[in-house]
Amino acid sequence: MTATGDIRNVVLLGHGGSGKTSLAEAMLHKTGATSRLGSVDDKTSTCDYYDEEKEHHHSILSAVVHVEHAGKLINIIDTPGYPDFTGPAITSIPAAETAVLVISATAGIETNTRKMFQLAREANKPVVIVINKMAADNVEMGELIGTIQETFGSQCRCANLPGADKDSVIDCIANSSGSSPVADVAQAHTDLIESVIEADDALMERYLGGEEISADQVASVFVKALNAGTVMPILFTEARNEVGVMELLDVITQCTPSPTEAPPAKLIEGEAATEVKADDSGPLAGLVFRVGFDPKSNMKYSTIRIFGGTLKSDTNLMYNDEKKGLRPGHILKSQGGEYAEVPTGVAGDMVTLAKVDELRVGDVVHDGRVHGRFVMPAVPEPMFSLALEPASRGDEQKIGGALERLSEEDLCFKTTRDPQTKELVAHGLGELHLRIMLEKMEKRFKLAVNTKEPKIPYRETITGKAEGHYRHKKQTGGAGQFGEVYLRVEPAERDSDPPMQFSWDIFGGSIPGQYEPAIVKGINDVMQTGVVAGFPLQDVKVSVYDGKYHPVDSKEVAFRAAGKGAFIDAVSKAKPALLEPIVNMEVTIPAENVGDITGDLSSKRGRVVGQEMLPGNFIVIKAQVPLSEVTQYTSQLKSVTGGRGSYSMSLSHYEPVPPNVQQQIVATHKKAQEAE
């Protein structure tokens, strides 16, 4: 059993194609954890073990592996890098003490590199930067280092540099001289030491006094400097040739914080925050940061970062605020898709439980002695949607269960049943995301679906005042039905809650109060289906002010029909209008694409409301755009920016649809009604 102080936890972050998985494979092979170097290209990777990952040659879910080096246990979380699969990467960040940001020497700083760096810093994680693919030709490394410092800060300092032949690296911590084609070793050594000792006042005084600082002294305060953010070491690797990998492992074991050296995790309950100490003998507190299903058996595996206490197979395991305990069963260590049993899970370690179906990503597991939740970074809201229809009849219920399992693995994959359009809609971060998730469902559960663009959830409202009247009279021999209603409608404030504001203004008993609920039901029937094009109504004030009843023939059903008819009559006269959803968009693009993107957004009836300059010559454009205009924006943005742009969007409000667009929507609705 490894002591908590001898554990190191790192999460590999960065853009797709930067070589994170290859780096993890090289670390496994160099330490003897695997007997051969796994490869993404030839589908032998330990980390990418799902069929979809092998087929598409990139990670889709995070994977957890571990190695032993220099007497330390290093847990490594390999995460997906493409923007469509950022969910599992984001939920992995809280589980590690150190973020290792991997940058491809050939591609430089890409969209997801920036995003992951920002999330790691927001989570208060120390960052180690790895420039991978250092042997690539025609790469200006000095320029790349300058861009990294400009983008992420001057505290980014080279801890090593490529050797002249690019098949070795020069240690800039230990060496104050040497030759590298990239930068001056002596200068790199000085810059690094100055950034490190900035975190220690005593060492800084001695350095300023002219005293030479030894490599051991630098090493002794490196963890402190990393935690304080005064240094972000840059290291060079060529993962596929395993160059610089042992040096990276040395830095991880010697210079990054153990669970006992990192700031303690905090459980938040209301306004109170409780620190969780990395102590085996303390209360058990852990975070479920990954859920995956075995591709063959479909068995569920939940991976937990233990922040405090000890997890044993007979622990009465509690989760969140649930009163009923769980039996953990076997405690496992994962090596990608392979699992080995261990006797216990100690504070600081990452372990996996099998077949505990109750657990979800973000859950807190404990022994009943702690309360609260760990703060999880926010995942992007999935705004790319497809409507799903079963390819085979009778698969509806099976598809619902399969989609729920897929959404457990990736918090950015969601499904909803739209109450307005009655469609089953899958939501993801992009076309690729949804395509692969549905591909996974077909392979794993043998369930196929047909997809189409979902209907836009328009709404209806009124723009004027009007009165409505309806008399419901039905005589069928014996007792009949009678109810007559007069009412007024006028617009309420936009996005009112509730969407219909009702007042009962009957005087003199022209309609007995017992029929009020029936009339309201009739009005609500119309609120759900609308009058113009079949969409729900909102922002309407209704006043029922007169009517007639019959002491024998009046019944609830009659007044429900009368209320419905009078409301339709009034709404039809009150200048009804369609409302469309407007989304807030933040589009991050290279500066040279600003004109193209702002012009394109304007052509989509969008309003640009602001711009923000980012380091590295990128710009964020903030705009409000009708949702109907940007349902396929992922592919359009990729085309304009060469794949370097990204965007996020969230619902802002509803606005009236232009008259020409409204005419088209109403005409489509009428055709659909006639077809039915």
C-alpha positions as CSV (number, residue, x, y, z in Angstrom):
1,M,0.0,0.0,0.0
2,T,1.5,3.4,-1.1
3,A,1.6,6.1,1.6
4,T,-0.4,9.3,0.7
5,G,2.8,11.4,0.6
6,D,4.2,9.1,-2.1
7,I,1.3,9.6,-4.5
8,R,1.2,12.0,-7.4
9,N,-2.0,12.7,-9.4
10,V,-1.8,14.4,-12.8
11,V,-4.4,15.1,-15.4
12,L,-3.2,15.4,-19.1
13,L,-5.0,18.3,-20.8
14,G,-4.8,19.9,-24.2
15,H,-6.2,20.0,-27.7
16,G,-6.9,16.9,-29.7
17,G,-3.8,15.6,-31.6
18,S,-1.3,17.1,-29.2
19,G,-0.2,13.6,-28.1
20,K,-1.6,13.2,-24.6
21,T,-2.5,9.6,-25.1
22,S,0.9,8.9,-26.7
23,L,2.6,10.5,-23.7
24,A,0.6,8.4,-21.3
25,E,1.6,5.3,-23.3
26,A,5.3,6.3,-23.2
27,M,5.1,6.8,-19.4
28,L,3.5,3.3,-19.0
29,H,6.2,1.7,-21.2
30,K,9.2,3.5,-19.8
31,T,8.3,2.5,-16.2
32,G,7.6,-1.1,-17.1
33,A,3.9,-0.9,-16.5
34,T,3.4,-2.2,-20.1
35,S,5.7,-4.5,-22.0
36,R,5.3,-2.7,-25.3
37,L,4.7,0.9,-26.4
38,G,1.0,1.3,-27.1
39,S,0.0,3.3,-30.1
40,V,-3.2,5.2,-31.1
41,D,-2.5,4.6,-34.8
42,D,-2.2,0.8,-34.6
43,K,-5.1,0.5,-32.1
44,T,-2.9,-0.9,-29.3
45,S,-3.3,1.9,-26.8
46,T,-4.0,1.1,-23.2
47,C,-5.9,4.4,-22.7
48,D,-8.0,4.3,-25.9
49,Y,-9.6,0.9,-25.4
50,Y,-13.2,1.5,-26.6
51,D,-14.0,0.4,-30.2
52,E,-15.0,4.0,-31.1
53,E,-11.7,5.4,-29.9
54,K,-9.7,2.8,-31.9
55,E,-11.8,3.4,-35.0
56,H,-11.6,7.3,-34.8
57,H,-8.0,7.4,-33.5
58,H,-8.7,9.8,-30.7
59,S,-10.0,9.7,-27.1
60,I,-13.7,10.0,-26.4
61,L,-13.7,9.3,-22.6
62,S,-11.1,9.9,-20.0
63,A,-8.9,6.9,-19.0
64,V,-7.1,6.3,-15.7
65,V,-3.7,4.5,-15.6
66,H,-0.9,4.4,-13.1
67,V,2.9,3.9,-13.0
68,E,5.5,3.6,-10.3
69,H,8.7,5.7,-10.6
70,A,11.4,6.6,-8.1
71,G,9.4,5.1,-5.3
72,K,6.2,7.1,-6.1
73,L,2.9,6.0,-7.4
74,I,1.7,8.3,-10.3
75,N,-1.9,8.2,-11.2
76,I,-2.4,9.6,-14.7
77,I,-5.8,10.8,-16.2
78,D,-5.6,10.9,-20.0
79,T,-8.4,13.1,-21.3
80,P,-10.0,13.7,-24.7
81,G,-8.8,16.8,-26.5
82,Y,-11.3,17.6,-29.2
83,P,-13.8,20.3,-28.3
84,D,-16.8,17.9,-28.8
85,F,-15.5,15.7,-26.0
86,T,-14.5,18.2,-23.4
87,G,-17.0,17.0,-20.8
88,P,-14.9,14.1,-19.5
89,A,-11.8,16.2,-19.5
90,I,-13.4,19.0,-17.4
91,T,-14.8,16.6,-14.8
92,S,-11.4,15.0,-14.4
93,I,-9.7,18.3,-13.3
94,P,-10.8,18.2,-9.7
95,A,-9.4,14.7,-9.2
96,A,-5.7,15.6,-9.8
97,E,-3.3,17.9,-7.9
98,T,-1.4,18.9,-11.1
99,A,-2.6,19.7,-14.6
100,V,-0.1,18.7,-17.3
101,L,-0.9,20.9,-20.4
102,V,0.3,19.2,-23.5
103,I,1.0,21.4,-26.6
104,S,1.9,20.0,-30.0
105,A,5.1,21.7,-31.3
106,T,3.6,21.6,-34.8
107,A,0.2,23.0,-34.1
108,G,1.0,25.4,-31.2
109,I,-1.6,26.7,-28.8
110,E,-5.0,25.6,-30.1
111,T,-8.6,26.4,-29.0
112,N,-9.0,23.6,-26.4
113,T,-5.5,24.3,-25.0
114,R,-6.6,27.8,-23.9
115,K,-9.9,26.5,-22.5
116,M,-8.3,23.7,-20.5
117,F,-5.5,26.0,-19.1
118,Q,-8.2,28.5,-18.0
119,L,-10.2,25.8,-16.3
120,A,-7.2,24.3,-14.5
121,R,-6.2,27.8,-13.2
122,E,-9.8,28.5,-12.1
123,A,-9.7,25.2,-10.2
124,N,-6.4,26.5,-8.5
125,K,-4.3,23.6,-10.0
126,P,-0.6,24.0,-10.6
127,V,0.3,23.7,-14.3
128,V,3.2,21.9,-16.0
129,I,3.5,22.6,-19.7
130,V,4.8,19.9,-22.0
131,I,5.7,20.7,-25.6
132,N,5.4,17.4,-27.4
133,K,6.6,16.4,-30.9
134,M,9.8,18.3,-30.3
135,A,11.6,16.5,-33.2
136,A,9.2,17.9,-35.8
137,D,10.9,19.7,-38.7
138,N,10.3,23.4,-39.5
139,V,9.1,24.4,-36.0
140,E,10.4,27.6,-34.6
141,M,10.6,26.5,-30.9
142,G,11.8,29.9,-29.6
143,E,8.8,31.6,-31.1
144,L,6.5,28.9,-29.6
145,I,8.0,29.5,-26.1
146,G,7.4,33.2,-26.6
147,T,3.8,32.6,-27.6
148,I,3.3,30.4,-24.5
149,Q,4.7,33.1,-22.2
150,E,2.5,35.8,-23.9
151,T,-0.6,33.6,-23.6
152,F,-0.2,32.0,-20.2
153,G,2.2,34.3,-18.4
154,S,5.9,35.1,-18.0
155,Q,6.1,32.5,-15.2
156,C,6.2,29.8,-17.9
157,R,9.9,28.8,-17.7
158,C,11.9,26.1,-19.5
159,A,12.8,23.3,-17.1
160,N,14.6,21.5,-19.9
161,L,15.5,22.2,-23.5
162,P,15.9,20.0,-26.6
163,G,19.5,18.8,-27.2
164,A,21.2,19.5,-30.5
165,D,20.1,16.2,-32.1
166,K,16.6,16.4,-30.7
167,D,16.8,12.9,-29.3
168,S,17.6,14.1,-25.8
169,V,16.8,17.0,-23.4
170,I,19.0,19.3,-21.3
171,D,18.0,19.7,-17.6
172,C,17.8,23.5,-17.0
173,I,17.3,23.0,-13.2
174,A,20.7,21.3,-12.6
175,N,22.6,22.8,-15.5
176,S,23.7,26.4,-15.6
177,S,25.4,26.0,-19.0
178,G,25.1,23.9,-22.1
179,S,24.0,24.1,-25.8
180,S,20.5,23.9,-27.2
181,P,19.4,25.0,-30.6
182,V,16.2,26.4,-29.0
183,A,17.4,28.8,-26.3
184,D,20.4,29.7,-24.2
185,V,20.6,27.1,-21.4
186,A,22.3,29.5,-18.9
187,Q,19.6,32.1,-19.4
188,A,16.8,29.4,-19.1
189,H,18.5,28.2,-15.8
190,T,18.5,31.8,-14.4
191,D,14.9,32.5,-15.5
192,L,13.7,29.3,-13.9
193,I,15.5,29.8,-10.6
194,E,14.3,33.4,-10.3
195,S,10.7,32.3,-10.8
196,V,11.0,29.4,-8.4
197,I,12.6,31.3,-5.5
198,E,10.1,34.1,-5.8
199,A,7.9,31.8,-3.7
200,D,10.5,31.8,-0.8
201,D,11.5,35.1,0.7
202,A,14.6,33.7,2.5
203,L,16.0,32.1,-0.7
204,M,15.2,35.2,-2.7
205,E,17.2,37.4,-0.2
206,R,20.2,35.1,-0.4
207,Y,20.0,35.1,-4.2
208,L,19.7,38.9,-4.4
209,G,22.7,39.0,-2.0
210,G,24.8,37.2,-4.7
211,E,24.7,33.7,-3.2
212,E,24.5,30.8,-5.7
213,I,21.4,28.7,-5.3
214,S,22.0,25.0,-5.7
215,A,19.8,22.6,-7.6
216,D,18.8,20.9,-4.3
217,Q,17.7,24.3,-2.9
218,V,15.6,24.9,-6.0
219,A,14.1,21.5,-5.7
220,S,13.2,22.0,-2.1
221,V,10.9,25.0,-2.9
222,F,9.7,23.9,-6.3
223,V,6.4,22.4,-5.0
224,K,5.8,25.6,-3.0
225,A,6.4,27.7,-6.2
226,L,4.2,25.5,-8.3
227,N,1.3,25.7,-5.8
228,A,1.8,29.5,-5.6
229,G,1.8,29.8,-9.4
230,T,5.2,31.7,-9.5
231,V,6.5,29.1,-12.0
232,M,4.9,26.9,-14.7
233,P,7.7,24.7,-15.9
234,I,8.0,23.9,-19.7
235,L,9.3,20.5,-20.6
236,F,10.0,19.0,-24.0
237,T,9.1,15.5,-25.2
238,E,8.9,13.3,-28.3
239,A,6.4,10.8,-26.9
240,R,6.4,8.4,-29.8
241,N,10.2,8.0,-29.5
242,E,10.0,8.2,-25.7
243,V,12.4,11.2,-25.6
244,G,12.1,13.4,-22.5
245,V,9.6,11.0,-20.9
246,M,11.8,9.9,-18.0
247,E,12.7,13.6,-17.3
248,L,9.0,14.4,-17.2
249,L,8.4,11.6,-14.7
250,D,11.3,12.9,-12.6
251,V,9.7,16.4,-12.5
252,I,6.3,14.9,-11.6
253,T,7.8,12.9,-8.7
254,Q,10.2,15.6,-7.4
255,C,8.6,18.9,-8.2
256,T,4.8,18.5,-8.2
257,P,2.7,18.3,-5.0
258,S,1.6,15.1,-3.3
259,P,-2.0,15.1,-1.9
260,T,-0.5,16.1,1.5
261,E,1.4,19.1,0.0
262,A,-1.5,20.5,-2.1
263,P,-4.2,22.8,-0.7
264,P,-6.8,20.6,0.9
265,A,-10.1,19.9,-1.0
266,K,-13.2,21.6,0.4
267,L,-16.7,20.3,0.9
268,I,-19.3,23.1,0.5
269,E,-22.6,23.0,2.4
270,G,-24.6,26.2,2.0
271,E,-22.2,29.0,3.1
272,A,-19.9,26.7,5.1
273,A,-16.7,25.1,3.7
274,T,-15.0,22.1,5.4
275,E,-11.5,21.2,4.5
276,V,-10.8,17.5,3.8
277,K,-7.3,16.6,5.0
278,A,-5.4,13.9,3.1
279,D,-5.2,11.6,6.1
280,D,-5.9,7.9,6.0
281,S,-7.3,7.9,9.5
282,G,-9.7,10.8,8.9
283,P,-13.3,10.7,7.7
284,L,-13.8,9.1,4.2
285,A,-14.5,11.7,1.5
286,G,-14.2,11.0,-2.2
287,L,-15.4,12.3,-5.6
288,V,-16.7,10.2,-8.4
289,F,-15.0,11.9,-11.4
290,R,-15.4,9.2,-14.1
291,V,-18.1,6.6,-15.0
292,G,-17.6,4.1,-17.8
293,F,-19.1,0.9,-19.0
294,D,-17.2,-2.1,-20.1
295,P,-17.5,-2.4,-23.9
296,K,-18.0,-6.2,-23.7
297,S,-20.0,-6.9,-20.5
298,N,-21.6,-3.5,-20.2
299,M,-20.6,-3.5,-16.5
300,K,-20.5,-0.1,-14.9
301,Y,-17.2,1.2,-13.4
302,S,-17.1,4.3,-11.2
303,T,-13.7,5.9,-10.6
304,I,-13.2,7.8,-7.3
305,R,-10.6,10.2,-6.1
306,I,-10.3,9.7,-2.4
307,F,-9.4,13.0,-0.7
308,G,-9.5,11.8,2.9
309,G,-10.0,8.6,4.9
310,T,-9.7,4.9,3.8
311,L,-12.1,2.9,1.6
312,K,-12.3,-0.8,2.3
313,S,-14.5,-3.5,0.7
314,D,-16.7,-3.7,3.9
315,T,-17.1,0.1,4.3
316,N,-20.7,1.2,4.7
317,L,-20.4,3.6,1.7
318,M,-22.7,6.6,1.7
319,Y,-23.2,9.0,-1.3
320,N,-24.4,12.6,-1.3
321,D,-27.3,13.0,1.2
322,E,-28.7,9.5,0.7
323,K,-29.4,7.7,4.0
324,K,-29.0,4.2,2.6
325,G,-25.4,2.8,2.4
326,L,-23.8,0.9,-0.4
327,R,-21.5,-2.1,-0.3
328,P,-18.4,-1.2,-2.4
329,G,-17.3,-4.7,-3.0
330,H,-13.9,-5.2,-4.6
331,I,-11.6,-2.1,-4.6
332,L,-9.9,-1.9,-8.0
333,K,-7.0,0.0,-9.6
334,S,-7.6,0.7,-13.3
335,Q,-5.0,0.4,-16.1
336,G,-7.2,1.7,-18.9
337,G,-9.8,-1.0,-19.5
338,E,-8.0,-3.6,-17.2
339,Y,-8.6,-3.8,-13.4
340,A,-6.6,-5.3,-10.6
341,E,-7.9,-5.7,-7.0
342,V,-6.2,-3.8,-4.2
343,P,-6.9,-4.3,-0.5
344,T,-7.9,-0.6,0.3
345,G,-8.1,2.8,-1.2
346,V,-6.1,5.3,0.8
347,A,-6.3,9.1,1.0
348,G,-4.9,10.7,-2.1
349,D,-5.4,7.6,-4.4
350,M,-7.7,6.9,-7.3
351,V,-9.7,3.6,-7.1
352,T,-12.6,2.1,-9.1
353,L,-15.7,0.3,-8.0
354,A,-17.6,-2.1,-10.2
355,K,-21.4,-2.6,-10.4
356,V,-22.3,0.2,-8.1
357,D,-25.1,1.5,-10.3
358,E,-26.2,4.3,-8.0
359,L,-23.1,6.5,-8.5
360,R,-22.9,9.3,-11.0
361,V,-20.1,11.8,-12.0
362,G,-19.9,14.6,-9.4
363,D,-21.2,12.4,-6.5
364,V,-19.5,12.6,-3.1
365,V,-18.9,9.3,-1.4
366,H,-18.3,9.2,2.3
367,D,-18.7,7.2,5.5
368,G,-21.4,9.4,7.1
369,R,-19.0,11.7,8.9
370,V,-18.9,14.5,6.4
371,H,-21.5,16.6,4.5
372,G,-21.6,18.8,1.5
373,R,-20.4,18.7,-2.1
374,F,-17.1,19.2,-3.9
375,V,-17.2,22.1,-6.4
376,M,-17.1,20.8,-9.9
377,P,-16.1,23.0,-12.9
378,A,-19.1,23.9,-15.1
379,V,-19.3,21.9,-18.3
380,P,-20.5,23.6,-21.4
381,E,-24.2,23.5,-22.1
382,P,-24.9,21.1,-25.1
383,M,-26.6,23.2,-27.7
384,F,-26.2,21.0,-30.9
385,S,-29.3,18.9,-31.1
386,L,-30.8,16.1,-33.2
387,A,-34.3,14.7,-33.0
388,L,-34.2,10.9,-32.7
389,E,-36.7,8.3,-34.1
390,P,-36.3,4.5,-33.5
391,A,-35.2,2.7,-36.7
392,S,-37.3,-0.3,-35.5
393,R,-40.7,-0.2,-34.0
394,G,-41.0,-1.1,-30.3
395,D,-37.5,0.2,-29.4
396,E,-38.6,3.4,-27.7
397,Q,-38.2,2.2,-24.2
398,K,-34.9,0.4,-24.8
399,I,-33.5,3.5,-26.5
400,G,-34.4,5.6,-23.4
401,G,-32.4,3.3,-21.1
402,A,-29.4,3.2,-23.5
403,L,-29.3,7.0,-23.8
404,E,-29.4,7.4,-20.0
405,R,-26.4,5.1,-19.7
406,L,-24.5,7.1,-22.3
407,S,-25.3,10.4,-20.5
408,E,-23.8,8.9,-17.3
409,E,-20.4,8.7,-19.1
410,D,-20.5,12.2,-20.5
411,L,-22.3,15.1,-18.7
412,C,-22.3,17.0,-22.0
413,F,-24.6,14.5,-23.6
414,K,-28.2,14.9,-22.7
415,T,-31.6,13.8,-24.0
416,T,-35.0,15.5,-23.5
417,R,-38.5,14.8,-24.6
418,D,-39.7,18.2,-25.8
419,P,-43.2,18.7,-24.3
420,Q,-43.9,21.2,-27.0
421,T,-42.8,19.3,-30.2
422,K,-43.2,15.8,-28.7
423,E,-39.8,14.9,-30.1
424,L,-37.0,12.9,-28.4
425,V,-34.0,15.2,-28.7
426,A,-30.4,14.4,-28.1
427,H,-28.1,17.4,-27.2
428,G,-24.3,17.4,-27.5
429,L,-21.4,19.8,-28.1
430,G,-21.3,19.2,-31.9
431,E,-22.2,17.0,-34.8
432,L,-19.2,14.7,-34.2
433,H,-20.1,14.3,-30.5
434,L,-23.7,13.2,-31.3
435,R,-22.6,11.0,-34.2
436,I,-20.2,9.0,-32.1
437,M,-22.5,8.8,-29.1
438,L,-25.2,7.3,-31.4
439,E,-22.7,5.1,-33.0
440,K,-21.7,3.8,-29.5
441,M,-25.4,3.1,-28.8
442,E,-25.8,1.1,-31.9
443,K,-22.7,-1.0,-31.3
444,R,-23.1,-1.5,-27.5
445,F,-26.9,-1.9,-27.3
446,K,-27.8,-2.9,-30.9
447,L,-30.2,0.0,-31.1
448,A,-30.3,2.2,-34.2
449,V,-32.1,5.6,-34.7
450,N,-32.9,7.9,-37.5
451,T,-32.0,11.5,-37.0
452,K,-33.3,14.8,-38.2
453,E,-33.0,18.5,-37.3
454,P,-35.3,19.2,-34.3
455,K,-38.1,21.6,-34.5
456,I,-37.3,25.1,-33.1
457,P,-39.4,25.7,-29.9
458,Y,-41.2,28.8,-31.0
459,R,-43.8,30.4,-28.8
460,E,-46.9,32.5,-29.4
461,T,-48.1,35.7,-27.8
462,I,-50.4,38.7,-28.4
463,T,-49.4,42.3,-29.1
464,G,-52.7,44.0,-28.6
465,K,-55.9,44.1,-26.5
466,A,-59.1,42.4,-27.5
467,E,-62.3,40.9,-26.2
468,G,-63.7,37.4,-26.9
469,H,-67.0,35.7,-26.6
470,Y,-68.2,32.2,-27.0
471,R,-71.5,30.4,-26.2
472,H,-71.5,26.7,-25.9
473,K,-74.9,25.2,-26.3
474,K,-75.6,21.5,-26.9
475,Q,-79.1,19.9,-26.7
476,T,-79.3,16.1,-27.2
477,G,-82.6,15.2,-25.5
478,G,-82.7,15.3,-21.8
479,A,-80.2,17.5,-20.0
480,G,-78.1,19.6,-22.3
481,Q,-74.9,21.6,-22.0
482,F,-74.8,25.4,-21.7
483,G,-72.1,27.9,-20.9
484,E,-71.4,31.4,-22.2
485,V,-68.2,33.4,-21.5
486,Y,-67.0,37.0,-22.2
487,L,-63.3,37.8,-21.5
488,R,-60.6,40.3,-22.3
489,V,-56.9,39.7,-23.2
490,E,-53.9,42.0,-23.1
491,P,-50.2,41.6,-23.3
492,A,-48.2,40.9,-20.1
493,E,-44.5,41.6,-19.7
494,R,-42.2,39.5,-21.8
495,D,-41.2,36.1,-20.3
496,S,-43.7,36.5,-17.5
497,D,-44.0,33.7,-15.0
498,P,-46.6,32.3,-15.0
499,P,-47.1,32.7,-18.8
500,M,-50.9,33.4,-18.3
501,Q,-52.1,35.9,-15.6
502,F,-55.7,35.3,-14.8
503,S,-58.3,37.4,-13.1
504,W,-61.9,36.6,-12.2
505,D,-63.9,39.8,-12.6
506,I,-67.5,38.5,-12.5
507,F,-70.0,40.7,-10.7
508,G,-73.6,39.9,-9.8
509,G,-73.2,36.2,-10.2
510,S,-73.6,36.0,-14.0
511,I,-71.4,32.9,-13.8
512,P,-71.2,31.1,-10.5
513,G,-67.7,30.8,-9.0
514,Q,-67.8,27.0,-9.1
515,Y,-67.2,27.2,-12.9
516,E,-64.0,29.3,-12.7
517,P,-61.7,26.3,-12.6
518,A,-63.4,24.8,-15.7
519,I,-63.0,28.1,-17.6
520,V,-59.3,28.3,-16.6
521,K,-58.8,24.8,-17.9
522,G,-60.3,25.7,-21.2
523,I,-58.0,28.8,-21.5
524,N,-55.0,26.6,-20.5
525,D,-55.9,24.1,-23.3
526,V,-55.3,26.9,-25.8
527,M,-52.2,28.2,-23.9
528,Q,-50.6,24.8,-24.6
529,T,-51.4,24.5,-28.3
530,G,-51.5,28.2,-29.4
531,V,-53.7,29.8,-32.1
532,V,-51.3,30.8,-34.9
533,A,-49.0,27.8,-35.6
534,G,-49.4,25.2,-32.8
535,F,-46.9,26.6,-30.3
536,P,-47.5,27.4,-26.6
537,L,-48.8,30.9,-25.7
538,Q,-47.0,33.1,-23.2
539,D,-47.2,36.6,-21.7
540,V,-51.0,37.0,-21.7
541,K,-53.3,38.6,-19.2
542,V,-56.9,37.3,-19.1
543,S,-59.9,38.8,-17.4
544,V,-63.2,36.9,-17.4
545,Y,-65.8,39.7,-16.8
546,D,-69.2,38.4,-17.9
547,G,-71.2,35.4,-19.1
548,K,-74.4,33.4,-18.7
549,Y,-75.3,30.1,-17.1
550,H,-78.3,27.8,-17.0
551,P,-79.4,26.3,-13.6
552,V,-80.0,22.8,-15.2
553,D,-77.8,22.6,-18.4
554,S,-74.6,24.3,-17.2
555,K,-71.8,21.9,-16.4
556,E,-68.1,22.1,-16.1
557,V,-67.5,20.6,-19.5
558,A,-69.7,23.3,-21.1
559,F,-67.8,26.2,-19.4
560,R,-64.4,24.6,-20.3
561,A,-65.5,24.6,-23.9
562,A,-66.9,28.2,-23.6
563,G,-63.7,29.4,-22.0
564,K,-61.6,27.8,-24.7
565,G,-63.7,29.3,-27.5
566,A,-63.8,32.8,-26.0
567,F,-60.1,32.8,-25.5
568,I,-59.4,31.7,-29.1
569,D,-61.8,34.4,-30.3
570,A,-59.9,37.1,-28.2
571,V,-56.4,36.0,-29.1
572,S,-57.2,35.9,-32.8
573,K,-58.3,39.6,-32.6
574,A,-55.3,40.7,-30.3
575,K,-52.7,40.8,-33.1
576,P,-51.1,37.4,-32.3
577,A,-47.4,37.0,-33.0
578,L,-44.8,34.3,-33.0
579,L,-41.8,34.5,-30.7
580,E,-38.4,32.8,-31.4
581,P,-35.7,31.8,-28.9
582,I,-32.6,34.1,-29.0
583,V,-29.3,32.7,-27.7
584,N,-26.3,34.4,-26.3
585,M,-23.2,33.3,-28.2
586,E,-19.5,33.6,-27.4
587,V,-17.4,32.8,-30.5
588,T,-13.6,32.5,-30.0
589,I,-11.7,32.9,-33.3
590,P,-8.3,34.0,-34.7
591,A,-8.2,37.8,-35.1
592,E,-7.9,37.4,-38.9
593,N,-11.4,35.9,-39.1
594,V,-13.2,38.7,-37.2
595,G,-14.7,40.4,-40.3
596,D,-15.9,37.1,-41.8
597,I,-17.6,36.0,-38.5
598,T,-19.2,39.3,-37.6
599,G,-20.5,39.6,-41.2
600,D,-21.9,36.0,-41.1
601,L,-23.6,36.6,-37.7
602,S,-25.2,39.8,-39.0
603,S,-26.5,37.8,-42.0
604,K,-28.1,35.4,-39.6
605,R,-30.1,38.3,-38.0
606,G,-27.6,38.4,-35.1
607,R,-26.5,41.4,-33.0
608,V,-22.8,41.7,-32.0
609,V,-22.8,43.1,-28.5
610,G,-19.1,43.1,-27.7
611,Q,-15.6,41.9,-28.4
612,E,-12.7,40.8,-26.2
613,M,-9.1,40.4,-27.1
614,L,-7.3,37.3,-25.9
615,P,-3.5,36.6,-25.8
616,G,-2.1,34.9,-28.8
617,N,-4.1,37.0,-31.3
618,F,-7.5,35.5,-30.6
619,I,-10.8,37.4,-30.1
620,V,-14.0,36.5,-28.4
621,I,-17.1,37.9,-30.2
622,K,-20.2,38.2,-28.0
623,A,-23.5,38.2,-29.9
624,Q,-27.2,37.5,-29.7
625,V,-28.6,35.4,-32.5
626,P,-31.9,33.6,-33.3
627,L,-31.5,29.9,-32.5
628,S,-33.1,28.9,-35.8
629,E,-30.1,30.5,-37.6
630,V,-27.3,28.7,-35.8
631,T,-28.5,25.1,-35.4
632,Q,-25.7,24.0,-37.8
633,Y,-23.1,26.6,-36.7
634,T,-20.4,24.0,-35.7
635,S,-19.7,23.0,-39.3
636,Q,-19.9,26.7,-40.6
637,L,-17.4,27.9,-37.9
638,K,-15.0,25.1,-38.6
639,S,-15.1,25.9,-42.3
640,V,-14.4,29.7,-41.9
641,T,-11.7,29.3,-39.2
642,G,-10.0,26.1,-40.4
643,G,-11.1,24.3,-37.2
644,R,-9.5,26.9,-35.0
645,G,-12.7,28.5,-33.8
646,S,-15.0,27.5,-31.0
647,Y,-18.3,28.8,-29.5
648,S,-20.7,28.4,-26.7
649,M,-24.3,29.4,-26.5
650,S,-27.1,29.6,-23.9
651,L,-30.7,30.7,-24.1
652,S,-31.2,34.4,-23.5
653,H,-34.8,35.3,-24.2
654,Y,-37.7,35.2,-26.7
655,E,-38.3,37.9,-29.3
656,P,-41.0,38.5,-32.0
657,V,-40.3,36.8,-35.3
658,P,-40.0,39.1,-38.4
659,P,-43.3,39.0,-40.4
660,N,-41.8,37.2,-43.5
661,V,-40.4,34.4,-41.3
662,Q,-43.7,34.2,-39.4
663,Q,-45.6,33.7,-42.7
664,Q,-43.3,30.8,-43.6
665,I,-43.8,29.1,-40.2
666,V,-47.6,29.5,-40.3
667,A,-47.7,28.1,-43.9
668,T,-45.6,25.1,-42.8
669,H,-48.0,24.5,-39.8
670,K,-51.1,24.6,-42.1
671,K,-49.6,22.1,-44.5
672,A,-48.8,19.7,-41.6
673,Q,-52.3,20.0,-40.3
674,E,-53.8,19.3,-43.8
675,A,-51.5,16.3,-44.1
676,E,-52.8,14.9,-40.8
